[in-house]
Each structure stands twice: as structure tokens, then as C-alpha cells.
Amino acid sequence: MMVTSASNIPHCSYSPFPIINKQIHPQSWGNGNPSLSLKQAMKPSSCTFSNEPQISFTDAEEKRRFKWVEIGPGITEEQRQAIDKLPFKMTKRCKALMKQIICFNPEKGSLEDLLGAWVNVMKPRRADWLVVLKELKIMEHPLYFQVAEIALLEETFEANIRDYTKIIHGYGKQNRLREAENILDAMKRRGFICDQVTLTTMVHMYSKAGNLKLAEDTFEEIKLLGQQLDKRSYGAMIMAYIRAGMPEQGEGLLKEMDNLEIYAGSEVYKALLRAYSTNGDTDGAQRVFGAIQLAGISPDAKLCGLLINAYQVAGQSEEARVAFENMRRAGLEPSDKCVALVLAAYEKQNKLNKALEFLMDLERDGIVVGKEASSILAQWFKKLGVVEQVEQVLREFAAK
């Protein structure tokens, strides 16, 4: 009999042994969840019918009694609000589990027991598991990863390699390196072969963790798959080099991609340009800026600002001014940040007359100097000991 609602379902007393693939050992779970004993699994069960969806069983060894009863009025306001936010169209089967997870109390039993009882009574399908996991993730519920890992061992979940990848990716975003590696190891033990998507996720994770050696080793493992690398794999490794302060190696991979007619995402180009800009490497910044345009990405004021900043850091004020003017010729409206960067470049070389000439050109073209650029001027003039002139200049700009 298929159970589709929270009423008229069997009232069972049984051992808390979830339906899992018996060839898989729960010790391999990422969080090291304890396994259930064979003795518990072989306990007999008895069923009676009740109008209330109440499930109870006793652990003979721990003398702990676990009950699944409908959530009543004795819950906190926070729990009530969370339940009220559950999607209206969510099935009763999924909503019943979500309520139990929201109100979960480890003193009343383990999470494995709870999910095992749900599987035994509600007979969920993979789609039901996915709905529950999606909602837990949206809620950023603290039990999301535990539920996801337990689900991997449930036959009704029908786990595939993408399910493992999603968990690895989630752990990677939280910089939980050990847990992600545990899931990867468990996936391999269970007969799943790592593919490019999974390994790329690991490269991202090692990159964020600052472990360049593991990122490089994993990238080489991707190459050994014998498949054409995609832009995500290349992009992950380029970002690893950028984070390690090695933009030249990242640019080398970018050229390799160009030769294969594979184009990186705009975020990769921007990150590489930013790395060169911060270091004041004008040649590198100019190369990447050119590559961005060849890739069909239209530069905006932020990208132009990164190029101008490279010249500013390098102390090349005239080149910074040229880059600024090129931006204007391209029809881009200069931001106050770009104006401030040109002024900072002039200040670094103490070219006050050039800066004033620059400001007059801006005024003539109707470009208003904003807060950041005005701040650069104020600090510069104060260093020169001309405070009154500063106040006069700021008043004039404020009056425009």
C-alpha cells in the first residue's frame, strides 16, 4: 500500500535500521556517522494500524526510545515560522519530513533513525529526496549536509555521481576541505569514477584553500581522463594561480585556451587583469586588456579602471592619462574612481601642473569631480601646505 498522506498509515515498532545498500559501510560517510549493528537490523517487527502517524522503536543496547509523532503545538516560535514558510505545493510526504527536521531534537533519537523511519513508512522516491534537500539548502539549515550524506546510502535516493559532486561543492564553498575529501574518497570506494566536473570542483576547492600543489595535481588528473578540457577546468586552475600570486602561469593557460579556441569566462579575465593591476605590472595588464577585447568582451569603466590603476601603481602618470582618454574615445563615461586614479598617478610623481590641467579639461567637458577624486586632491594639497587653496577648490567643485 502506497502511503501518500500523514493519516491512516501503519503504526510500526521496529529496529532503526535504514534501507541501504548492504555493501556500503556508513563509516565512509564524510562526517564519520556511526554504523548500525547487524543485531539491530535483524530484530523482528510488528505492525498495527492507527489513525495517527506514530512510529516507535526501542534500541536494546542504548535503551533509547525514538518516536515520530505529528508536530504539535509545543514548538518554538522560530520553528513555527520555519514550518509556515514551507512551499504550499510541497507534498505531504516531503512536508512531514521537513517538519520533523525543523523540530529535530537529538535527545529523542538520531537523524539516521528519523530518516530511516521516513523511508520505511512514507516510501519516498528520488524526487522526494531532492525536494527535501533543495528546501534545506535554501533554508541554509545546519542539518543539510548530514541529511545529504545519509541520503547517499539510501536505495530510494538512487545516488549518482552528481549527488556527490554537489556535496563536495557545498563543502568547498565553506572551506571544509576534510569533509569534501571524505566524500570524494567515499564516492571512489562505492565504485563511482571521478569525472571532469567532480575534479574541477576539487580544483576550485583547493584553490580557495590556498593549496596550489593539490590544485595542480588534480588538474593533471583531469588531463589524464583523456577528454578535452572545458573552460571551467581551465578557469579553476587559472584562478588557483592568481590566488597563489602567479598570474603569469595563469596567463599561460589562457593562451593555451586561445589556441584551442576555448574562451574563459569574463570573471577569469577580470581576476587576471586585477592581479597584474595590483602588482603594477603594466605589460601584463595591457596584454590581458587586449585579450579581453579579442574574446569579444566589451570593456567597461571598471576594467578600464584596472588598467589605469596598473599605470598608477607603476608611477606612469602619462600612460594612465592616455588610458583614461582612450576610454573616453571609446564612448565610455569615466567614473569618479578613474578620475581619482589619474590624479593619484600625478600625485605620485608630484606633477601638480599636469593634474590641474587635467582637472580643467574635465571641467571644460562637463565632467564633475566626485567625492573620491576630491579626497585625493585634498590630501595632496594638504601635504603641500596649501590648505586654503584646498578649501577654495572644494568649494568651487561643490558649487558646480
N, C-alpha and C positions, 0 to 999 in steps of 0.2 A: 504493500500500500504506500503510495507516494504521499509524504506529508507536505502540505503546502501552506499551512497556517499554524498559528500558535494554539489552536484548540483541537480537542479530540485526538490527541496524539498519545502514543504509548507512554506509560509510566514505567521506567525500567530501573532495575537495580543491577549494576554490573561493574566489572572492573574497568578502571580508567585507562584502557589501552587503545590509543587512536589507530585508525585503519591506515597502515603504512606499508611500504614495500619492505618485506621482512629481510631483504638482502642488504638493506641500508641501515647503518648504525647511527642513531641520533648523536653519538659522541662527536660526529664530524660536523655538527652544526657550528655556525660561526660563533655563537655565544657560548658554546660548550654546554648545551642543555643536557641534563642527565637522562639516561635511557630508562625505560620501564622494564621491570623484570618479567621473565617468561612466566614465572609463577603467577603474577598478576594477570597476565594475558590468558591463562588457562582456567581462570575461575569461571564457574558456571553462571549463567544469567537467568533471570526470571522476569517476565513482563506481565503487567496488568494494565488495564485501560483506565484512564482518568480524564476528566474534562479539563484538568489543569496541566500545562506542560511542565511537569516537575520530574526531575531526574536526580537520583541519588545513588551513591555507591560508597562503600567503605574500604579504605586501604588497610589491610590486615596488619601490615608492618608498622605503619605510622599512626594507626588509629585515628586517621583524619577522615571526616565525613564531608563530602562535597555535594552541594545541591545546586541545581539550576532551577530557579523559580522565576516567575514573571516579576519584572521590576515594579515594585510598589511605590507607595508614597514616601517611604523613608529614605529618600535620596537627597543629596545636597542640591542647592540652587544651581551651582555650576554644572552638575551632572544633568539636571533637568533642562537647562538651556542648551547643552550639547545635544541632548536627545531631540529637542524641539527643532534643531537645525538640520536634522537628517532629511535627505531628499524625500519629498512627498511620494514620488513614484517608486521609491525603493521597495523591493518585495518584502513580504512579511518574514520570509526566511532570513534575508540579509539584515533586516532591521532588528530581528530578535537577537542576532549575534552582536550587532553594533551596540545595542543597549547593554548587553552583558559586559562587553569590553569597556564601555564608558564607565560602568559602575563596578568594574573588576576590583576584587579585594583578594590579594594573595593569601590571606589568612583562611579563606573559605575553599581554597584549592588552587592547583597550578593552572597556568594558562594552557598547557598541553591537555589537561583534563577537560577544561572548558571547551576547547576546540574539538577534542575527541567526542565529547557528548553531542556537540552540534552536528558533527558528521554522522554520528550514529542515528540521531533522531530526525534531523532535517534533510538528510540525503542531498547535500549541496552538489551542484555541478561546478565546473571550472568557472563559468560565467559568474556564479555567485561569489566565489572566492575573489575574483577580480574586482567586483563591485565593492566588496568589503575593504580590500587593500587600497583601492583608489580613494575611498572615503577617508580611511585612516591617514593616508598620505596628505590629503587635502587639509585634514584637521591638524596635521603635524602631531599626531598622537604619539606619546612616548612608547607605546607598545607596537608601533607599526613594524619595526624590524623583527621583533620576536614573532609576531603573527606571520610575517612573510617567510621567515626561516622554517617555522613549523609547517607552513603550507607546502613547502618544497617536498616534504616527506609524505604528504597525503596523496593517496591514489586518486581521490576525487579531484585534486587540483591539476593533475596531469602536467607536471612541471616540464618546461623545456628550457633550452639554454638562455633564452631571452629573460626568463624569470630570474635566473642567477645574475645576469648582467645588470638588471635593474637594481638589485640589492647591492651589488658591488659599486655601481654608480652612486647610489644613495649614501653608502658608507664613505665613498671617496669625497663627496661634497662636504661631508662633515669631518674630513681628515681622520677618519677612523681606519687607519691603514691595516692594523692587525685583523680587525673583523672582516675587512674586504678580502684580505689574503686567505683567511679561513674559508670564506665562501668559495673562492676560486679553487682551493685545494679540495673542498668537498665536491665541487662540480666535477673535477677531474676524476676523483675516486668513484663517482657514480656513473662514469662512462661517457660523460659529455666531452667533446673535443673543442678546445678553445678556438674561436674564430676571430676574424679581424675586428669585429665590433667589440667583443669582450676584451681583447688585448689592447685595443685603443683606449678603452675605458681605464685600464690599468695604467697606461702611459700617462693619461690625464691625471690620475690619482698620484702617481709617483712624482709627476711634475709639480703639482701643488704642494706636495710634501717636501719638495726640495731635494729629492733623491734622484739625481741625474743618472747615476750608474744603473739603477734598476730601470729607469725610463729607457735608457739606451738599449739595455739587454732585452727588454720587452719589445722595443721597436724592431730589433734584429729578429726576434721570434716571429713577428708579423711577416717580415720579409721571407722567412723560411716556409711560410704557408704556400708559397708559390703563386700567389694571386697578385693582381695589380693593386697597389696601394691606392686608397682613395684620399680625398682632400682632408678628411677628418683625421686619418692616421698621420699624414704629414703635418697637419696643423697642430696636433697634440705634441709631436716631437719638436716642432719649431718653438712652440710656447715653452717647452721644457728648457730649451737652450736659452731663450730670452730670460726666463726666471733665474737661470744659473749665471746670468751675466755674460753670455756668449752669443751675442746677436750675429756675429759673422758665420758661425756654424748654422744658425737658423736661416740666414740668407742663402747659404749654400744649398740647403734643402729646398728653398723657394725657387732657386734657379733650376734645380733638378725637376721640380714640378712643372716649371715653364717648358722645359724640354719635352716633357710628356704631355703637354697641353692640359695640365691639371691646374686649376686656379684655386688658390686658397680663399678662405672667407675674408671679408673686409676686416674683421676683428684681428686676424693674424697680421695683416699688413699694418694696421694701426699700431699694434703692440710692438712690431719690429721697428717702425718709424719712431715710436716713443722711446724705445731703448737707445737708438742712435742719438735722438734729440737730447735726452737726459745726459748722455756722455759727452755731448758737444762734438760728436763725430759728424761733421758736415758732409763729407763724401758719402758715408753710409746713408745718411738721411736723404741726400739728393738722389741716390740710387733707388732707394725704396720708394721715394715720392714718384719717381719716374715709372717704377714697376706698377705702382697703384694705378696710374693712368693707362698703362698698357693693358692692365687687367680689366679695363672698362669701368673702373670705379671713379666717379666724379669727385674731385677734392672739394671739401667744404672748408669753412673758416677754421674749424678745429684742426684739420690736417695741415692746413697752411700755417697755423699757429705753431705746430710741432716743428715744421721746417724752419720757421723764423727763430724759434727757441734754440735750435741747434746752432745757428749762427750767433745768437746772443751769448750762449754758454761759451762758445769758442772765441768770443771777443771780436767778431767780424761784423761791425755795425753796418758797413756799406752793403754787404751781401744780405743782411737782414732787411735793409731798406728795399733792395732790389726784389727780394722775395715778396715783400709787402706790396710793392707796386704791381708785380706780376699777378698777384691775387686780385687786385682791383681791375686790372685789364681783362681778367677772365670773367669779370662781371660779378664777383663775389663782394658782398658787403663786409668790410673789415669789422671785426668785433673789437670791443674795448681791450680784450686780452691781447690781441695782435698789436694794437697801438702801444700798449704798455710794454710789450716785448721789444719793440723797436726803440722806445725811449730807454729801456734798461740797457740795450746794447750800446746806445750813445753814452749813457752814464758810465758804463764800464770802461770806455775809452776816453771819458771826460771830454766829449765833443758837444759842449753846450750850444755853440752857434748852430751846429748841424741839427740839434734837437729842436731849437727854436724855429729854424727854417722848416723843419718837418711839421711842427705844430701850425705854422702859418699856412702851409699848403693844405693841411686838413681843414683849417677854418675856411679857407677860400672855397673848398669843395663841399662845405656844409656838413663836415663830419664832426660830431660833438665828442669831446674827450670825456670819458666816463670816470667812474669812481676809482677803478684800479690804475688807470693811466695818470689820473690826478694825484694819486698817492705816490706814484713813482716820482713825479715832479716835485711834490712837497718834500719828500725825503732827500732828494738830490739837492734842492735849493737850500735846505737846512744845513746840509753838510758844507755848503759853500758859504754859510753865514749870511744869507740874504733873506731873512725871514719876512721882512716887509714886502719884498718883491713876490714872495710866495703867496702871501695873503692877497696881494693885488691880482696876481694871475688867477688864483682860485675864484676870486670874486667875479672876474671877467668871464671865466668859464661858466660860473653858476648863473650869470645874467643872460647867457645865450639861450 
